[in-house]
Amino acid sequence: MLTHQDIRLLEFEERNPRHTPAKVDALRNRLGMSAARYYERLDRLARRPEVVDAYPRVVARVERRAELRHERDRFRRAA
């Protein structure tokens, strides 16, 4: 079951998909968390079945970001 805070975080991401300085400020002011903490929670939430069903666009973005991170890490290790 999603908490009220989980829903607020997911809806915030749905409305603000791009990572911008304004988004980072809004994370602190509206959700009371750092960008690092926000993305950690978002990554964890995106693996939950109820989130996959209710927020498919958010989950797709989170998965795409993770793939890009893994590719970047593999490239760095290969270099």
C-alpha positions in Angstrom: 0.0 0.0 0.0 1.3 3.4 -1.0 1.6 6.1 1.7 0.4 9.6 1.2 4.1 10.7 0.9 4.7 8.0 -1.8 1.7 9.3 -3.8 2.9 12.9 -3.4 6.3 11.9 -4.7 5.0 10.0 -7.7 2.6 12.7 -8.7 5.3 15.3 -8.3 7.5 13.2 -10.7 4.6 12.8 -13.1 4.1 16.6 -13.3 7.9 17.4 -13.3 9.8 14.8 -15.3 12.9 16.8 -16.2 15.7 17.3 -13.7 16.2 21.1 -13.5 17.4 23.5 -10.8 13.8 24.5 -10.3 12.8 20.9 -9.7 15.6 20.5 -7.1 14.3 23.6 -5.3 10.8 22.3 -5.4 11.9 18.9 -4.0 13.3 20.7 -0.9 10.4 23.1 -0.5 7.4 20.9 -1.3 8.6 17.4 -0.4 11.3 18.3 2.2 14.0 16.1 0.7 17.3 16.3 -1.2 17.4 15.3 -4.8 19.5 12.2 -3.9 17.0 11.0 -1.4 14.1 11.7 -3.8 15.7 9.6 -6.6 16.5 6.8 -4.2 12.9 6.6 -3.1 11.6 7.0 -6.7 13.8 4.1 -7.8 12.5 1.9 -5.0 8.9 2.8 -5.6 9.2 2.1 -9.3 9.8 -1.6 -8.6 6.5 -2.0 -6.7 3.7 -3.7 -8.7 1.1 -1.1 -7.6 3.3 1.7 -8.9 3.9 0.0 -12.2 0.1 -0.2 -12.7 -0.8 3.2 -11.5 2.2 5.3 -12.8 3.5 3.6 -15.9 5.1 6.7 -17.4 7.0 7.4 -14.2 8.2 3.8 -14.0 9.3 3.9 -17.7 11.3 7.1 -17.0 12.9 5.6 -13.9 13.9 2.5 -15.9 15.3 4.5 -18.7 17.4 6.6 -16.3 18.7 3.4 -14.7 19.7 2.0 -18.1 21.5 5.2 -19.0 23.3 5.1 -15.7 24.4 1.5 -16.2 25.6 2.2 -19.8 27.6 5.2 -18.6 29.2 3.1 -15.8 30.1 0.3 -18.2 31.6 2.9 -20.6 33.7 4.4 -17.8 35.0 1.0 -16.7 35.9 0.1 -20.2 37.9 3.3 -20.8 
